[in-house]
Amino acid sequence: MAAFPEYFPHADSLERYIRTLADAMGLKDWDVRLSDDAPDDGNAGGCRVPYGRKIAEIRLAEHDTIESLRRTIVHELLHAHLEPIDWQIHNIKPAVSELTFDVWRGGFVDALEVACDAIAWAWAEHLPLPTADEQEAA
């Protein structure tokens, strides 16, 4: 994970901020964790949800602004809500050819990313930015 010295000099303060957003987004009963791993493929963020669990492991890259970071966190937390849809999609894999599954799931993933991004842009501006004290808290 890239550092956020101008926003969050301590990882635990960033974790607390992620928890604040998760609670506001209806994920109060989830275990939301900040991963030390960088997101895949140069993405701004990533979310891993182990199958059948209410655990979200959030990966973040460095961001230019605190608003952009907030929007990315919201986007990744949306994936926590929507991951069970992908689990369901995998249930069809044995019934279709590998090519059919790959094309169909690829389209689903593309549509999901667009939807998560659109919702994140709309929702994030209504969620709090961290206070200076929250950012500095160790």
N, C-alpha and C positions, 0 to 999 in steps of 0.2 A: 504494500500500500504506500502510495506517495504521502509525504508529510503535508500538513496544512498549517504551517507556522503562523501565517497571518490571521487564520481563523480559529484554529484549534491546536494550540501548542502541546496539548496532552491528549492521547488517544481516549482516555476515559471521559473527557469532556465531550468529545465527538460521539462516543457511545451513548452518553446521556441525552444528547441532542437527538440522535437517531431514535432512542426510546421514546422521547417526547413526541416525535412525529408519528411513530408507530402507534402509540396510544391514541393520538388524535384521529388516526386512520382506521380505527377499529381492530387493531392487532394487540390489544391489551393482554390477551391470554397466550401470546406467542413469546418464545424465547428468541429475541433478536440480537444477533451478535455482529460485531465489526471484525471482519477477517483481516489478517495481516497480508493476505495474498492480493496481488494486483488483479484488476479485471482482465478478462480474456480479450485478445485481438485489439488492443488499443481502445476498448470501450471506456466510457466515462464511469461505468459502474457495472455491477453484476450482483445477482442474488441466487444463492443455492438453497433449495428447500429439500431436505432429505425426504424420501418417499414416506408418506403417511405420518409425517411429524409436523408439529407447529413450531418449527425452528427455521429462522431465516438468517443465513450468513451473508452479510452485505460486504461487497468489495468495492472500493472507491479509488479512482484515480485523482490526480491533482486537478483542481478547478480554478478558473480565473476569478470567479466572484462567489460570494456566499450565496447569492440567489441561485446561481447555477448549481452549486453543491446541494442546496435544499431541493431543487427540482429533480436532480439525479437521485437523491435519497427517496423522494416520493415515488419516482418511477420504479425504483428497485423494490420498494415496499408493496407497490401494486402487484409486482410479480409474485409476492408471497400470497396475496389473495387469489391470484389466478393460476397458480401452479397446478392445482388439482385438475384443471381442464387438460393440461398436457399429460398428466398421468392417465386420464381417460383416453386420450388420443392414442397412447401407446397400446391400449388394449386391442386396437384393431390391427396392429402390426402382423400378428400371425395369420390373419385372414386375407391379406393382400400381398402382392409381390413387393419385393424390397424397393424397386423403382417407384411403384405407385405410392408406397408409404413415404419415401423420401421426398417426392414431389409434393404430396399432400401436406405433410408435416412442415416442409419448408415454407409453403404458402401460409400455413397457420402461424408459424413463428414470425414471419414478416408482418402479418396483420396484427398479431399481438403486440409487437414492438411499436408499431404506429399507434395503436390504441393506448398503450401505456404512456407513450410520450404525449399524446394529445390530452389525456386525463391529467398527467403530471403537470403540464403547462397550466391547465385551468385550475387545478386544485392547489398547487404549491403556493400560489400567491395569497391564498387564504389561510395558510398555516404559518406559524410563527418562525421568524428568524431568531437565532440565538442571541441572547443579550451578551454584552461584553463580559459580564461576570460569569456567565455560563461558558463562554469560550475560554476564559482564563483559568477556571477552576481546575485544580489538579486532583 
